Amino acid sequence: MKQLQRCGIITRTMGLKGEFLIETDNFNALFANNDILYLGFSPQFTEPYTVVNSKFHGKHIQVLCKNITVKEKAELLIGKAVFIDADKKSGKYKEEFMVQEIIGCSAIDHITKNTIGTINDVWQLPANDVWVIMTPDNKEILLPVIDSTVIAVHTEKKYIEIALIEEIDGDE
């Protein structure tokens, strides 16, 4: 049996073609064409649906799946949870990470390999996410999640290699 990970809940329909909105559980990536979503009230009682298209709609993800071509079929899905295969990250979310994968990771300076602190929160902002790093002396460092600051992510080993920018860490 597949290991499924919940990523949100279907809250309402959108338009007349069977599209629906997913309110996400700290999941901020789109689904690729032909990705499989598992919809149901629990991981044990889901049905697979193939994604045709997805796009952001405010704080939600708007999704169209094969075999759901009218609003009435989509309305039957309202209130169901959305699950993805936890072992397979493909398509547009291949390099994305769930918030719960990041929280608790150690932040390591990519040059010195010294531990800077532990990521204890993720702020999901319109431009980019910000990881909140708590240092051993209880200072917060706000790290923008951009290519120049995040060097490598090792969620399986619970650490992230980062490049600190002096202005960001608050030192004067």
C-alpha positions in Angstrom: 0.0 0.0 0.0 1.2 3.5 -0.9 2.3 5.8 1.9 0.1 8.9 1.4 0.7 12.3 2.8 -2.2 14.8 3.2 -1.6 18.1 1.5 -5.0 19.8 1.9 -8.8 19.7 1.7 -11.2 20.6 -1.1 -13.2 23.6 -0.1 -15.3 24.5 -3.1 -15.8 24.4 -6.8 -14.6 27.0 -9.3 -16.3 27.6 -12.6 -18.5 25.2 -14.6 -15.8 22.8 -16.0 -15.3 20.7 -12.8 -12.4 22.7 -11.3 -12.1 22.8 -7.5 -10.1 24.7 -4.9 -7.7 23.0 -2.4 -7.0 24.7 0.9 -3.5 23.5 1.6 -1.8 22.2 4.7 1.5 24.1 4.4 1.9 22.9 0.9 2.8 25.6 -1.6 3.6 23.9 -4.9 1.5 23.2 -7.9 0.7 19.8 -9.3 2.0 18.8 -12.7 -0.1 17.4 -15.6 -0.7 13.7 -15.0 0.2 13.7 -11.3 -2.1 11.5 -9.3 -4.1 13.0 -6.4 -5.8 10.7 -3.9 -9.1 12.2 -2.7 -11.0 10.9 0.3 -11.7 11.2 4.0 -8.7 9.2 5.1 -5.6 7.7 3.4 -7.3 4.2 3.6 -10.4 5.4 1.7 -9.2 7.4 -1.3 -9.8 7.3 -5.0 -7.1 8.3 -7.5 -7.6 11.3 -9.8 -5.3 12.4 -12.6 -4.4 16.1 -12.7 -5.0 18.0 -16.0 -4.0 21.4 -14.7 -3.3 23.3 -11.5 -2.7 27.0 -10.7 -2.6 29.2 -7.7 -5.8 31.0 -6.8 -5.1 33.3 -3.9 -4.1 31.1 -1.0 -5.6 28.0 -2.6 -4.6 25.7 -5.5 -7.2 25.5 -8.3 -7.2 22.0 -9.9 -8.8 20.3 -12.8 -8.7 16.5 -13.0 -9.6 14.0 -15.8 -13.1 12.6 -15.5 -14.4 15.6 -13.6 -15.7 17.7 -16.4 -18.8 19.4 -14.8 -19.4 21.4 -11.6 -21.8 18.8 -10.3 -19.1 16.1 -10.2 -16.7 18.5 -8.5 -19.3 19.4 -5.8 -19.3 15.8 -4.7 -15.6 16.2 -3.7 -16.1 19.2 -1.3 -14.9 18.3 2.1 -12.6 15.5 1.0 -8.9 15.5 1.9 -6.3 15.6 -0.8 -3.3 13.2 -0.5 -0.2 12.7 -2.5 2.2 9.7 -2.7 4.7 10.6 0.1 7.5 8.7 -1.7 7.1 10.4 -5.0 7.7 14.1 -5.6 7.4 14.7 -9.2 6.3 17.4 -11.7 6.2 21.0 -10.6 6.8 20.2 -6.9 9.9 18.1 -7.4 12.2 20.6 -5.6 9.6 21.8 -3.2 9.4 20.8 0.4 6.6 20.4 2.9 6.8 22.8 5.8 6.8 19.9 8.2 10.0 18.6 6.4 11.8 21.9 7.0 10.8 22.6 10.6 13.3 21.0 13.0 16.2 20.9 10.5 19.5 22.3 11.6 20.8 25.2 9.6 24.5 24.7 8.8 26.9 27.3 7.4 27.9 25.9 4.0 31.5 27.2 4.3 32.4 26.6 8.0 29.9 23.7 8.5 29.1 25.2 11.9 25.5 24.9 13.1 23.8 28.2 13.1 20.6 27.1 14.7 17.3 25.2 14.2 14.5 26.1 11.8 11.4 26.6 14.0 9.0 28.3 11.7 8.3 28.9 8.0 6.6 32.1 6.8 4.9 31.6 3.4 5.0 35.1 1.8 4.0 36.1 -1.7 7.5 36.7 -3.0 9.2 33.8 -1.3 9.2 31.8 1.9 11.2 32.9 4.9 12.7 30.3 7.3 12.9 31.4 10.9 16.1 30.1 12.5 16.4 30.0 16.3 20.1 30.2 17.4 21.4 28.6 20.6 21.4 32.0 22.3 17.6 32.4 21.4 18.1 34.9 18.6 15.9 34.7 15.5 17.4 34.8 12.1 15.1 35.4 9.2 16.4 33.6 6.1 14.7 34.3 2.7 14.4 31.1 0.8 16.2 32.1 -2.4 18.9 30.5 -4.5 21.7 32.6 -3.0 20.9 31.7 0.6 19.8 28.1 0.5 22.7 26.0 -0.8 21.5 22.4 -0.2 18.5 20.8 1.6 18.9 17.4 3.2 15.5 16.7 4.8 16.3 13.0 5.2 19.3 13.9 7.4 17.4 16.9 9.0 19.9 19.7 8.0 20.1 22.5 5.5 23.3 24.2 4.2 22.8 27.9 4.0 24.8 31.1 3.1 24.2 33.8 5.6 24.1 37.4 4.5 25.5 39.7 7.2 22.6 42.1 7.0 20.1 39.2 7.5 21.6 37.8 10.7 21.3 41.1 12.6 25.0 41.4 13.5 26.3 45.0 13.3 
